């Protein structure tokens, strides 16, 4: 146990978080069992350590961080370890990568039933369906999603400001006023293209090659998150990777399921399942027509965020497609985005119409009053013309 406390103290002491994640204030920390899901690379480990630092500090032995990567847990279950921790005065156990432990959900249930004064906060992959696939956890776990950095969080990180988030309704109705509070302090356009290229994943701050890091992360998403958690045989890995590559280089459009099935030599049904797994891993976003969802054929498959588009060789990145990817990714957290009947048109929450346009070529546009035009290559807006970058302030 002492070795774990030493590691915990070292990690917490050396956790320096430049930007406080919005999710930290959205979680109900009174719960006894809290699950934090998120795609690889978005900062789940740092988030746990930040919680420990804020609430307990590095040397308070009532709180302990452990990672299921540790080989020790191959022979000792979570429940047994938690019992030792509680007997030593432990109150809050932070468990990273919980899915690495065999029978993890059964073990967590044992902890919940056996140690009523113990709080467990654990992280898992975005591929996991905590409650649906683990009936033991039904009604006892509160699940939250940690996403990559929003444009707002990125701006706060890069400029030292403390801009707060807005709802979609606030942005649509007050964007002209909101912009007047932001523009005197910074020029969003100066930072927007850097964010689009590398700002979604916090590891851009590390002194390593970002593209190599991102490629490594993308491989881990398929090799560990999809294969391990979905219990898929290793021999199918190449098919899943090839499918992802084909979807990426085709760009955001309706996938030809028959062609894809032929390319990776599998059935149409399996292709649809793989597409769903890639979406669960947060490698792609699936866009459906209004009123439809899986297992219907998507009307469009896009990269999950714009950073991924720059990591796939030899994609020639198209500005319009990048901006539409940013739009979908920004709204995806709290809103349902569907494909409308025309190109570049989206329907949000079943009722609001959006079109993504380039402000520098808008003289060709005829504006409809029932459509919101999210414009890129501009910092300002008026009426139903809003600057696209401001949608990066939704979380």
C-alpha positions, 0 to 999 in steps of 0.5 A: 500500500505504501508504494501506491501512496508514494506514487499518488503523492508524486503524481499529484504534486507534479500535476500542474493544470493550466486550465480548469475543465468545465466538467469539474463543476458539472459533476455531482461529487456527492455520489458514491460511484462516479464514472468518467468516460472519455476518448483516449488523450483527452486528459482523464488521468490529469482530471482525476489527479486535479480532483485529488489536488483540489480536494485533498492535496498530495499527502492526505491519505484519505484519497488514493489514485491507482491505475489498473495498468499496474500488474499488481491488479492481475492477482488482486481484485479491486474490492480486496484492495479497496478493503485494505484502503478503507481499513487504513482510513481511506475515503476516496479511491480514484481508479484509472482505466478500470476496464483493464481489471477483469470483472471490473463491474462486479468488483465495483459492485462489491465495493459499493455493497461492502464499504458504504463510506467509500467513494469511488471515482473511476475512468473508462473508455468512451467505447464502454456502455457503463449501465447498458452492458453492466447491469451490476452498476445500474442505479449506483453509478453516475456517468459523465463524459470528459471531452477534448478541449473546446475552443473556449478552453483552448483560448483560456489556456493560451491567453490566460483569460477566463471566458465562460461557456454559453448555451446555444440559445444564449449564443443565437439570441445574444451573440452580438453582445457576447462578442463585444465582451470577448473581442476587446480582450483577444482576437479569436481568429489568431487562435482558431486555426491552431485550435482546428489543427491541434487544440482538441487534445491537451497533449499538444502541450507536451514537448513531443511531435503532436502528429506522432502522438495523435497517430499513436493515440488513434492506434490505441483507440482501435487496438485497445479501446475497440478490440479489448472492450468489445471483445473482438478477435485480433485478426479483425483489427486490420479490417477495422483500421482499413475501414477507418482509413477509407472513411477518412480519405473519402471525406464527409459524405454518405458511405457506400456500405457495399463498396466498403464491405467489398474493400475489407472483405466482410458483410454489410452488417459487420461494416455497420457495426464497425462504423458504430464502434469507430463512433463510440471510440470518438474517431468518427461522427455519424450523421443521420437524416432527421428521425433516423439512427443506428442501424440505418445507413448514415447520410454522412460520416465525418471525422470526430474532430478536425485535429484527426483530419490533419493526421491522415495522409494523404488527405487534402484538407478542405476548409469547408469540410474542416469547418463543418467538422468543427461545427458538428463536434462543438454541438455534439456534446449537448445537441442532436445534429442531423443532416438536412436535405441540402449540402452544408445544411444541418438540423439541430435538435430536430428544429433549428436549421444551420448552414456553414458558410465562408464569410468571404464568399457570402456575396453569393448567398441568399439568406433565409430568415429561418436559417442560422448561418454560421460563418467562418473567416470572420470574427463578428456577426449580425442577426441570424449570421453568427461567427462559427468560432463562437460555437466553440464556447458551448462548453 
